[in-house]
Amino acid sequence: MPNNQYLISDIQRIIRAIGNIRHEYTISTLLTDSRRISNPSEGLFFALSGRRNGHEFIAEAYAAGVRNFVVKQGPEIKVPEANFLIVDDVLQALQTLATYHRNRFNLEVIGITGSNGKTIVKEWLYQLLCNDKNIVRNPKSYNSQIGVPLSVWQINEKNNLGIFEAGISTTSEMNKLEAMIKPSIGVLTHIGPAHDEGFESRNQKVIEKLQLFKNCRLLIHNYDQLIDFKTHIKAKTCFTWSTKFKQADLYVFSETVISKNFYLRAKYKEREIECLIPFLDEASVENAIVCWAVMLAMDYIPVEADKRIEHLNAVSMRLELKTGINDCSVIDDSYNSDIQSLEIALNFLNQQNQHTKKTLILSDIFQSGLQPDVLYKQVADMISIKKVDKFVGVGEALLAHKDYFDVPEKHFYPDTASMLQNLRALNFKEETILIKGSRSFEFERVSRALVQKAHETILEINLNALLNNLNYYRHKLKPGVKVMAMVKAFSYGSGTFEVANMLQYNKVDYLAVAYIDEGVALRSTGITLPIMVLNPELSAFDKLIEYKLEPVIYSFGLFDDYIKYAQDKNVLNYPVHFKIDTGMHRLGFENFEIETLCDLLEKNPYLHVQSVFSHLVASDASQHDEFTLKQIKNFEKAFKQIEKTLGYKVIKHICNTSGIVRWPNAHYDMVRLGIGLYGVDAAVKASDGGLQPIASLKTSVSQVKKIKANETVSYNRSGKLAKDGKIATVRIGYADGYLRAFGNGVGKMMIKGVKAPTVGNITMDMCMLDVSGTDVKEGDEVIVFNDQLRIEELATQIGTIPYEILTNVSQRVKRVYFYE
């Protein structure tokens, strides 16, 4: 049997599981997510418990073809032909199996950890060393307690070098990762504030990270960072680098910018050496120095190290979702192609429901370590499992193996140029297109041809941050409490199906929209979650029923309208929601109306009360806590009366975003997550680090002008500079959502790391910034808001709230969604 396959009976022995083996199976694939099933016949599903209980998804994995499971308890239902290996700790079992697998191979392993730069250093070391070594490494940033065992499981007998990164968020984690990775060479990247919140101090975090290197023969690190930690370094030998201390093995004493490259000079073994780095930003330069040190420590001659580093390519760790031509959606991963990241990208493709047709444009895959026949058979099988409808293969190797691909529609071209020449014949229309290419194929040309041309001002939406925020609030809920995500108003300006797809994939329980047409739009793009409509209109009740949308009834007039409609259309037991007004005085039944409402609900065959809810007026404000308690009390009185009348339980919910944090005793059956999903919550301090802003609004400089003191700028001659200087005209105005209130120095944008105030009135399509003393030129990027210049700051500038800043970003501003 190949050494990357195991009998299920052998795995039972390795992880010390109990349970009867009904059928002997061969296992080659480890599965932890029922939504990402590949090779199910040889898959082993680990029912992990974390944010969600993996045991709840056994039936889903079984339906996908999985027959082998590692569980904490056996299933309550009969599952024929399946094996259940029962263990005390499912995650520990996964790690035990990975450790066993790692120990079967005698290969050199580089283990990488740090606060920042782990993934970039790993990918750059792969670029630098892959010509000499058959390398196995983490896919993307799979560096967690789950990601590391899945990464280590890839090791096979052809590999002679492993490069694995390890990330931790608290104590007692690194020893487990060290046992699985078992590095012989250690690399410590930049130490910064990331994940500080999981430790008592920065020092404790550093000491914990150093556990990865306790059995290393060699540790490579920045001399400066570990001056105070010498007693905690257990590696046999260290190779150090520094830009400050001459005693370092690699002392970088000179840094010069030459033609958009960073030219470094250093002392190494008593002689001067040099290195040209093809990047200018500080983080990239530091990461490149780390790679330089690793190559020298591994006995590469300085000239060869310099030659290879000079040709490093930028690492794109994110998939970008953009609006394409002919009503297509385009997922752009045009600089990265390997078998592991292909599977991740295909999973993201399958999350998209806005189009029924799924398309993959793929280039030849290089440096896989596999024979072409084996590699492209794996690729073809993966594409088949992921149910790709249309496949476009670009490259001589794919062309040579075209018969492997069983896809409803397939096309092959020897190179990118020939594919682009035939672009019209490919007839891309109303489909989701994943572009996945090795860098040499220059698939950015394909992306440019397929992406809809748009206004240069861009709103970037970070879907990873969205998921982080969702999980931040989920962790605050008791088991069984549902989450309703508010996606009204174009998801607070962040997008419709793009956000909803992410929420559906990550199994929120409900969505809420303001109007029926918003719900129709979501249904039309493949969203199947229950959708509550806050403001249903009588004129659109037909669409309400047709698209299975659930109305909120908040008044007797609306109640009568709905019942008359249901009687006329013979609609019985349709799910509806009732809103109770406990103090907002916007919409809803007041306390004195509940008894009358109950009379109308009693034995009413036309509706089924799905939920009863109310809205907290000031859940984030401690000065109004007494009023909030009164609201909660009134709500409890109302829903108890309604449930008694109905004779059945309903879903109760009153907590909005801030209520989730401040009023845990009022979570009831469900909470409504709104602005917090998008990274803003008045009840959560930004310094807590729990929430991440999901949106970055960016524009660019159209022109730079020199202005004399007291010369006027913009309409009505409203702007002036106090002394001679210069202004930058940028491509954003009030038609884009940058309100006129930001004019005349009130608003500030970030350019070249400096906050530049506005000058004069904001115009419809543009505005001017004071960039005096800053090296600004046409085309430079300008940040309107992001995670540093937060929307809360912009809201304060003009005396409004973050909701208004987000929802004001106009539809003509191009949205780009990215997922790392």
N, C-alpha and C positions, 0 to 999 in steps of 0.2 A: 504494500500500500504506500502511495506517495507520502512524504513526510509532512505535507500540509493537510492530510486527511486523517481522521480518527474514527474508530468505531464508537457508537454511542455507549456501548458497554465499557470501553476503555475510559471514556470521559466520566462515566459514573464512578469509576474507581479513582480517577485523578482528583475529582472534586469531592469525593467521599459523600456521595448522595445516596439516599435510600429510594426505594421504588422499584417496581417490577419492569423489566425490559420486555415489552410485548413483541416488538419487532426489532431486528438488528438493522441499523441504518449507518451509512457513512456520512460523517459530518465534515464539511469544509468551510462553512460560512457561519459566522456568529451574528446574531440578530438581536437588536435591543429596541426596535421601534416597529410597531405593526404597520406603520404607514410606509416603511422603507424596506420592503421585502424583496430580496434578490436570491436566486438559487434556492427556492424554498425546500426542494426535495432533499438538499444536503444542508439545510439550515438548522441551527439550534437557537431557539428563542429564549432569552433571559428575561423573566418577568420582574424587571427592576421596579423598586418603589422609590419614588422621589416626589416630583411635582404631581405626577399621576401614578396610580397603582397599576403596574404592568399586568397584573393578573386580570384586570378588567378587559384586556385586549387580546387574551388568548384565543377567544372565538374568532376574532378578526384575523389573527395570524394563521389560525387553522384553516379558515376559509381561503386564505391565500396559498395554501399548500404546505404549510409547516407541520411537521409531525413530531418534533422533538422539542421539549420545553424544560427549562430549569426554573423551579418554582419554590416558594416558601410553603405553600400548601397545595394539595391536589385540587383539581377542578370539582365544582359542585355538580356539573353536568357530565354525562357520558360523552367521551371523545374517542371514537373508535380509531384503532391503528396508531394511536399516539403514545409516546413515551413521556412520562413525567418524572424528572429527577428532582427529588425533594431535598432542600438544604435549609440550613438555618439562616443564611445570609446570601442572597442571590448575587449581589455585587461582589462579595468576597469570592464566590464560586467562579465568577467571570475572571477575576484577577488571578485566582489560583490556576485556572486553565491557561491563561496567558503566560504566567510565570513558568509553568511546566514547558510550554511550547518554546519560550525563549531559551530555556536551559538546554534544549536539545541541539542548539547551534553554537559553534565556536567561531564567532565573527567579531571583528572590531566594532564597537558601538560608541558613537559620540552622543552624550547626553547633554541637553541644553536646557537651562532655566534662567530666570531673571524676571524683572517686572515688565520690561518692554523689549521688543526686538527679537523674541524667540523664534517666531515663525519666519521672519525675514532672514535671519541668520541661517536657519535650517535650510530654507529654499536656496539661498545664495551658496551655501556650502555644497548643496546638491549640484548647482550649476558648475561650481569650481572643480568638483572632484569626480563627476559622473563619467568623464572620459577614461578614468583610471580604475574605477570601482563599479561593481554592480551593487547599487544602493537601494535599500528599503528605508522608507521614512514615513512620518505621520502624514495622512492626507490633510491638506489645509492646516487648521489649527486644532487637530484632535489631540489635545494635551491634558485632558482631565482624567478623573478616576475611571471614567468609561471610555474616553477617547484613546487613552494609552493602551489598554488591553486590545482594543480593536486594531490599533496600529501595529502592535507587536505581533499580532496573529498573522500578519502578512509575510513574515520572515519565511524564506524557503532556502533550499540548499544551494541555490545559485548566488545568493547574496554574500558578499564579503565585507560589506560595510553597512551599518545601520546608523541613521541620524534621527534621533527622537527627542522631541521637546517635551517638557513636563511643566504643567502649570498647577499651582495650588492656591487655595483661597483661605485656608486656615491651617492650624497645627495638625499633626498626626496624619498628614496626607502623603508627604514626600517619601517616607519609608516604603509605602506600598508601591509607589511609582518606581522607586529605585530597584526594588526586587524584580519588577517586570522588565525594566529597561536594561538593567545590569550594565551600566556604561563603563568602558575602560578609559575613555577620554571625556573630560568634563569641560563645558563651556558656560561661563556665567556672563549674561548680557547685562544691559543697563538696569540698575536698581532705582526704582522711582516709587511714587505713591500708590500705584495700582494694587488693589487688594489689601491695602493697609488696614482697612476696617475689620479684617478677619483675624488680626493679631493685636497683642497688647502693645506692641511697639514696632518700629521699623527694624530694630535690631533683632527682635524675635523672628521676624519674617526672614531676614537674611540667614540666620542660624538654621531655620527650618529648610530653606532652599539648599543650603550647603550639604544637607543630608543626601542629596542626589549623588554627590561626589565622594562619599565616604569610602568606596572601594576602588576609586579610579587610580590608575597609574600616573595620569597626567591631568592637571587642571589648568585651563587657560582663563585668565580673568584680568580685569582692569586693576592695576596695582593700587590705585587710589581707593577703590571701593572696599577693599578687604584689609586695610591697614589695621583696623581695630578688631579683626576677626581671625588673626593668625592661629590662635589656639583651637579654633573650630575647623580648620582646614585639615582633612584627614588624607587627602591625596598624597601619593608618594612624591610626586614632582609637580612644580608649578611653572608655567610660562606666563609672564606678566607683560602687560603693555601699559603705557601711560603717555599723556601729553604734558605732564608736570614733573615727574620724578625720573631722573637720569638712571637710577639703579634698576629700572624696569628692563626686562629682556628686549623689549621693543619700545624704544623711546622716540616718540614722534615729536620732533622739535620745530617743524616748519609746516605751515598750511597756507597754500596759495591757490587762488581761483584762476584757472587758465581755460579759456574757451568753454565755459559751462562745465568744466570738470574741476575736481578738487585735487590739487597736486600736493602730495605729502612727502616729506623727507624725514628719515628716521635713522637712529643708531641701532645697529643689530650686530652682535658679535664683534664689537670694536670697529665696525666699518659703517660707512654711510650707504643707505639704500633708499629707493624711491618707489612711489606707488601713485598711479593716477586713478582716481575714483570718478565714475561717470555720473555723479550726483552732487548736489550742492546743499541740500538741507542737512541740518545738524544730526538728526536721528540716523539718516542714511550713511553719513560719514562715519559715525560711531560704529554702526553695524558693520560697515566695510572694514574698519580697522580690526574689529573682532575677527572677521574672516581672514584678514591678512595675518593676524597673529596665529590663528589655527593652522594655516598653511605652513607658516614658518616652523611652528612647533611640530608639525608632521614631516619636517625635513624637506619640504619643497624649496628649491633654490630661489632666492629673492627675485631674480629676473623672470622666472616662470610664474611666480605668484603675482607679480606686477602685470604681466601680460594677460593673465586670466581675469584678474580683478578689473582691468580696464574695459573688459567686454561684458561685465555683469549687466543683466537685464533687470528692469524694475519688476517687482513681484506684485501681480494683481491678485488680491485675496478676496475680491468681491465680485459677485454677479450683479450686473446692472440691468434693471427692467425698464425698458423705454417704449414709447409709443412709436409704432412702425408705420410704414406706408400701407395703403389699402386695408385699413382697419386691422392691422396685425399688431401683436405685441412682440417685442424683441428682447431676449435675454442675452446680454453681451458678455461673453467670457472669452474674448478674442485673442488673449495673450497666453493662454494656459491650457495645455492638453496633456493629461495623463490619465491612466485608467481609474485611479482613485477619485480624482476630482471630477471625472466624467460622471461617475455614479452620483456624486453630490449634486452636480448640475442637473442631471436627469430627474432627481428627486424634486428639485426646485421647479423644473418644468412641469412635473405632474401636479404640483400645488396649484398651478394656474388653471382656472376653470372658465375664463372669459371667452375662450374659443374651444370648440370640440376637437379641432385638428391640431396635433402636436408635431412639430418639425424640428429635426436636428441637422445642422450644418457642421460637419466634423472634418478636421484635417488628419493627415497621418500623425501617429503618435510616436515620438522618438524616445529613446533611452528608457524603455520600459523594463529592460532586462529579460524580456521574453522573446522567444522565437516568433516571427511574424504570423505563422499559422496559428499558434496558440493565442497570441495577443488578439488578433482580429476575430477569432472564434469567440473569445471572451466578450469583445465589444459587440459583436452581432447578437450574442445571447442576451447581453444586458439591454440592448435596444429593443429586443423582442419582449423581454419581461416588462420593460417600462412602457410598452405599447405605443411606440413612436409610429406615427402615421406616414410621415414623409421623411426620407433620409437623403441628404446630399453629402456624398463623400468626395473629399478633395485631396489628391495626392496619388502618387504612383502605387504605393503599398495598398491603399484602400481599393484602387482600381483593380489591382491584381487579385484581390480577395473579394470581389463584388458578389460572387456566388454564395458567400457565407450569409448574406443579409436577406432575411425573409421579411420584407416590409411592404405594406400595400403600395407605396409609391417610392421609387428610389432612382437616384441620378448619380453619376460618377464623372469626375473631371480630373485630368492629370495635374492641374495647378489652379491657383486662384484666378489668374487672368482669364482662363477659358471658362471658368464658372461665371465670372462677371460678364463675359461676352454673351452668355446664355441666360442672363438674369430674367429677361422678359419671358422667355419660354418656361421658366420655372413657375411662373404665375402665382407668386405669393399673395394670398388674399384671405383675410379673416382666419388667421392661424397664429399660434404662439410659436415663435422661432427661437431655438437655442443655437447660438453661434459659439463654437468651441474649437479653438485653433492653436496650434503651436506657433510660436512667435515668428518663425521664418516664413510662414504662409501669409503674413500681413493681413489677417482677417479684419483689421480695423477698416480696410477698404470695403469689405462686405457689410460691416456695421453701418458705415456712412451711407451706403447705397440703400439700405433697408430701413434706416431710422428716419422718421418724419422730421423734416426740417422745421425748426421752431425758433422762437424768440431766444436770444442768448442768455436771458435771465433764467435761472434754473432753481427749482426747489428740490433738493435732494432729501429723500426719505429713507432713513436707515431702518430696515425691517428687523435687524438684529436688536436694535434698541427698543423697538416696539415689543418684541418678544420678551426682552429683559423686563420691561415695565409691566407687562401682563403677569409675568411670574413673580415680580416684586409684590404685587397685590394678592396673587393667589396664595403666596406663603403666609399671608395674614388671615386667611380664612380657615375655618374648621372644615374637616372632611364633609363632603356632601353639599356645601354651600355653592350654589351656581354663580356663574359670572355672565352678566349681560353687558356686552360692549356697545357703546354708543358710537354709531357711524353716521349720524345725521350730519347735514351740512357738508357733504363731500368729505366725510370723516375729518371734520374740523379743518378742512382745507387740504388734507393730506392724501386724498384719493379715495375712490370708491372700491372697485373690485380688487385693487392691489392690496389694500389693507384688509378687506373682508376675506380674501383668499387666505391670507396669513392667519387670521383669527379662526377661520373654519378649520384649517389644517392643524392648528394647535388646540382645537376642541373647546372653544368657548361654548357656552350653552345657548345663548340668545344674542341676537343683534337688535338694535333699536334705531329706527329712522324717524324723521319728522313727518314726512308725507308719503303718500302711497306711491307716487312715481319714483321716489328714491328706492323703495322696496322692489318695485318692478325692475328697475335697472340692475339691482343685485341678483334677482332671480334670473334675469336675462344673461347674466355672465356666470351662471353655474353655481350660485350660492344656494345651498339647501338647508342651512340652519333655520330654526324658527326666527321670524322677524316680527317685532312689535312695532306698530305704526302709532306714533304719539298724537298725530293730528289728522285723523282720517276724514276725507271729504265725502259727503253723500253722493256727489256726482261721479265718484270713482269707486263706489262699492263693488261694481262688477269686476274691476281689476283686483280689488282686495281679495275676492273669493277665487278668481281665476289663478292668481299667483300665490295663493295660500299665505296671505299676510294676515297678521292678527291685530285687530284694531284696539285702541284704547278708547273706552267710553268714559267721559268725564262730566256729562250733564244729562238731565232728563230729556232735553230736546234731542240730543244725539242718540240716546237710548231708544226713544220712540222711532226715530228715523231708521235705526238699524233693525229694530224688530219688524217694522212695516216692510222693509226690504227683504228680510229673512222669510217672512210669511209669504210674500209675493213669489219669491224664488224657491220656496220650500227648502231652505237651508236650516238644517237641524244640528244642535250641539256644536256650533262653531266656536273655536277658542277665542275668547275676548279677555281684555284686561280692564280693570276698574281703577280709576285714579281717585284718591282721597285727598282733599285739600285740608291739610293740618296746619296751615299758616303761611304758605307761599302766596295764596290768594291770586293765583294765575288761572289754573284750571283744576277741576276736581269737585267731587261731592263733599259738602261740608258736614260737620258732625250732626247737625239737626236734620240733615237729609237722609241719613243712613237708614233710618227705620222705614221710610218710604221706599228707598231703593231695595231694601230686603223684601218688602211686599211684592215688588215687581219681579224679583229674582226667584221667588218661591215657585218651584215646579214649572219653571220657564223652559220649554223644550227647544227653544231656538238658539240657545247659547250655552257654552260651558265656560265657567269662569276659570281662566288659566292662572291669573294672578291678580292680587290686590296690592296696590303700591301707593306711596306718597313721596314727597320730595322735601328734603331738609333744606331750610332756608340759609343757615349759616353754620354748617357742620365744621368748618375750619376755624371758626372764631370763638375763642374761649369766653369772651365777654357775653356771648349769647347762648352759653351752654344751658342755662335754665330754660330758655325758650325751646332749645332742641329737645331737652328731656320732656317738655310738655308736648311737643310734636309726636315724639315716640309713644308717649302714653295715649294720646288721642288716636294714633294709628292702631295701636294694639286693641283698643276698645272697638274700633270700626271693623277690623278684620275678624275679630272673634265673633262679632254679631253677624257678619256676612257668612262666615263658615258654619255657624250654627244653623242659619237659615238654609244654606245649600245642602248641608248634610255630608259634605266632603271637604277635604283639605285643599287649599289653594297655595300657590307660591306667593310668599310675602316678601316685599322688598321696599326699603326706604333709604338705604345708604347710597349716596353718590360717592365720587372719588375720595373726597376728604373724610367722608363718613366712614369709609372702609378703615382708614388709619385711626381715627379718633373715637369711633363708636363701635367697637367690636361686639358689644352686647346687642347691637341692633342689626347684625348681619342677616338674621332670620334665614330664609331659604335661598336668597339670591341678593347680589349686590350689583349696582349699575356703575360700570367703570367708564368714565368719560375722559376729561382732559388729562387725567393721570396717565392714561394709555399713551398719550403723546408727549409725556415727559414733564408735565407741569402739575404741581399740587401745592396749594398754599399751606397744607398741613405737613409737608415734607421739606426740610431744609435742603437746599442744593448741596451743601457741604456734606450731607449724609452719604452721598454717592449711590443711593439706592435707585434713583430714577435717572434716565438718560434722555435728553432732548432728542427727538427722532428727526427733526427737520433742520436743514441748513439752507438758507436762501442766499444765493450767490449771483453776482452779476459781473460786469467787466467795464473797463475804462474805454470810452469811445475816443476821447481827445484830452490832451493836457494843454492848458493855456497859462502864460505868464500874465499876471494882473498887477497893475500899479495900485498903490494905496489909494483908497477912496473911489476907485473905479467901481461902477455898479454892476451887479450880476443878477440875471433872471428877470422875470416879469415885475413890473412896477418899480424897477430899480431897487428892489428890497434888500439885496445883499451887497456887502462891502468887506474888503480886507483892511485891517487896521494899518498894515504896512505892506510893502511890495512882497509878492509871493506868487503862488500858482494854484490853479484849481484843476480838478479832474471832473470831466463830465462822464457820468456813469449811466448805464442802460436800464434804469428803473424809474418809474414815476407813479403818480397816483392811480393811473389806469392799471398798474400792476399790483396795486394794493399798498404801496408806500405812501401813506396819507400826507396831505398837505400840512398837517399839524407838525410833521417832522422838519419843516423848513426853517431857514434862518438860524441855524446852529442848534436847534433843539435835538435833532437826530444825529447819530454818529454811526459810521460804518468802519469796518476794519479793512485796512489796506496796507500791505507790507508790514503787518504786525502792529500798526499804529491806528488808534481811533481817530478818524478824520471827521470833523463836523460838517454838516451841510452849510451851503452858502446860498442865500436867496430863497425864493419860493420853489417848492417842488412843482415841476411841470408834469404834463400828462404822461410822457414817455421817458423822461430823463430828469436828473437832478445833478447838482454840482457839489463837490466836496473841496474843502480847504486842505490841500496836500503840500502846503509850503514846508520846505525842509525835508521832504521825503522823496526818495528816488522812485518816482512813479512814471510809468510809460503806458502808451496805448496798448490795450489788450490785457493788462494786469487784472488779476482776479480781485474782486471786492466782496467782502462778507457783509451781508445785511444783518443776518443773525445766524448763530450756530451754537455749539455747546460752550463756547467761551463768551461770545457776545449774545447773551440769552434773550429770549423773547420777553421774559419778565422785565429786563432792563429797558427794552424798547417800550413796553407798556407803561412803565413808570415815566419815561420821557414825555409822553403825551397824555398822561393821566387817564389811562384806560386799563383794560384787563388783557391777559395773554390770549383769551379766546378770540378777541377782536383782531389781534395781530395775525393769528393763524388763519382765521376764516376770511380775512380780507385779501389774502394772496389770490390774485385773479386767475381765471382759467386759462388765460393766454400764456401764463408762466409755465414753462415746460417742467413736468414732474419726472424725475429719474429716481427709481427705487433700487436700492442695492442691498444685497444679502451676502454676508461673508461666510 
